[in-house]
Amino acid sequence: MPKLTVSKLAQLMADEKVTAIINATKAPTGLTPKQIAKATQLPTNQLYYTIKKMLAADLLTVVKQTKVKNLDEYYYSSYLLTEQPTNERALMADYPDITDIAPNWTTAHFDEMTRWLLYLDQQFLTSLTHDFKEEPVTNPDESTIMLANADYQLSAKGRYELRQAILKLMADAEKNDPDPEHRAPLHLLIKSW
């Protein structure tokens, strides 16, 4: 994200074409623009400008270049952005304690964290739209979507204890699953400020 402000990156990420391209190019081997067009149902000529903007924002990576006759053909991938477990491990490799991210570390990794957080927010909004607008869920227990918001007045010690309690619940969630035979993916992101 070297050339974009956070607000410009958020604006780019809000573009439905960008979301479609990100979702289509998750494989590490990447796709050509023609393959992206087929996967997204978007005309190829409408993709080039968006792909160029995504490359500049580090939302896509060129993973392969081949010669087809006298033309260069590029393969684009969003794998480094979208592969959360790998991406998170890579991002956190030199700072293993995610419960206490130091200001120097955050400053050094600000661009990667910003892209990753905006991507996760976009995934949440896509799921919200799907479950409640495009294909409304009739039984609330069937949806994985949950949004909780609260404002507290807490001391530093109170914030620390709340964070530790949340992290303990998260660490024990799979172990305490009352129905482990019927598991499905659940993505959870907790932010505070």
Beta strands, then each sheet from edge to edge (+ up, - down):
strand 1: 61-68
strand 2: 71-77
sheet 1: 1+ 2-
end
